[in-house]
Every structure is written in C-alpha cells, then in structure tokens.
Amino acid sequence: MTAMRRDSKNATLGAEQAEQTAIAILGWLACEPEMLGRFLALSGLDASQLRGAVNDPGFLAGMIDFLVSHEPSLLSFCQATGTAPETVEGAWRHYSKPGLDSGQY
C-alpha cells in the first residue's frame, strides 16, 4: 500500500464517496472486535467517543490510515465489503493532508 500512497497519480474521491467509504470502514471495524480494540487503543478513544468523532475529518483520516497501514487488514476489509483498495486509498487522500512525499504544499 505504501507505493500507492506515494503515487501522485491516484485521484482523490469526491466527498460523498469518501464519506461512504469511511462509514463502511467504521462499520467493518465495529464487526471486528479485536481490530476495533486495537484501533481504539492506538487512537486514544473509547467506544463511547466514536459517535462524536465520526464528524471529525481528522478522525476519519486516522481511521482510514489505520486500515491502509496494515495491508492484511485492508485486504480483509476490501474482500468483506467488495470495495477496491483504490477506493480506500482515494478516501484516505480525501481526508488526509498532503504528506512530505506528495509534492503538494
């Protein structure tokens, strides 16, 4: 997945598709207790804070980054939901600020 992240040719999704992808990721995480627990531990949130956090683009960026940072999890999500990895990458680009390697400042 790292190679995709650095490829500036990958397009950002529109806001609606990025939001739908983020919601699908959160729904998938909710059905994967071990994965959700790991995400919550890394994010510093507890389950009661999720409802408010979903309105924060920074939270969504972090949640998607959590998924794309671990290829087996990304592929599990994609297989379970029928989502293309490129769609997840597009959602990540939508919510994330350009990194140092993006060429966008």
N, C-alpha and C positions, 0 to 999 in steps of 0.2 A: 504494500500500500504506500510505502514511502515514495516510490518512484512516481506514483500518481500525484502525490501531494506536491511534488516539485515540478510537475509538468504544467507549465502555464497555459497550455492549450486546452486544458479541462475547463469547461464552462461552469459558471455558477448557475444554479437553478433559480427559477422565479420564486418569489416569496411564498406563494401558495404551495407549490410542490415541495419546497424546503420545509415548510411547516408540517405538511402531511408526512414527510419522511421522518421528521423529528418526533412527531406523535407516534408513528409506527415503532420507532426505536424505543421510546418510553414504554409503550405497550408491551413490546417484546421483553424488555428488561423486567417489567413487572411480573412476567410469567417465568422468569429465570431467577429464582430467589438467591442463588449463590452469586450470580453475576450482579444482581441489583445490590446485594450486600457489599460486594467489592466496590461498586461504583459509589455507593453512599459513603463508604469508609474513605475512599480517595477524595471525594468532593467535600467532605466535612458536613454534609447534610444528614438529617434523619428523615425517615419516611414521611413524617408529618409536615415537613417543609417542602415536599415535592410539588404540591398543588400550587403554591405561590411562586415557586421557582420556574415553572414552565412558561411564565410570561417574561422571563429574563433572557434576552438573546445570548448573553454570556453563559448562562446555564446550559442553554441548548447547544452552544458551541462546544462547551466542555463535555457534554454528554455524547455528542457525535464524535468528538475527538477521542474519548474513551473507547468507543467502538472501533474506530478506524485504526487506533494504535495497536490493536491486537487482531491480527488477520484471522485466526480461527474463529473469534467471536464475530467479526464482520461477516465471514462466510456463513456462519450459523444463522445469523440474522437474515442475510440475503436468501438463504435456502428456505428458512421458515416463512418468510413473507413474500417471496417471489420478487424481491427488489434487486435491481442490478447494483453491483458495487459502485459503479459510476454515479448512480443516483445518490448514494450515501455521500460520496465524495463531493458531488455538487452541493448537497445540503451543508456539508462541512464548510465549503468555500463561502456559501451564502452567509453563514453565521460567524465565521472566523475572520479576524482581521488579517491582512496580508502579513506573512512572515518575512524574515530577513532574506530568505531564498526565493521570494516571489518576484522580485523586480518591481513591485508596486509599493510606492511610499507616498 
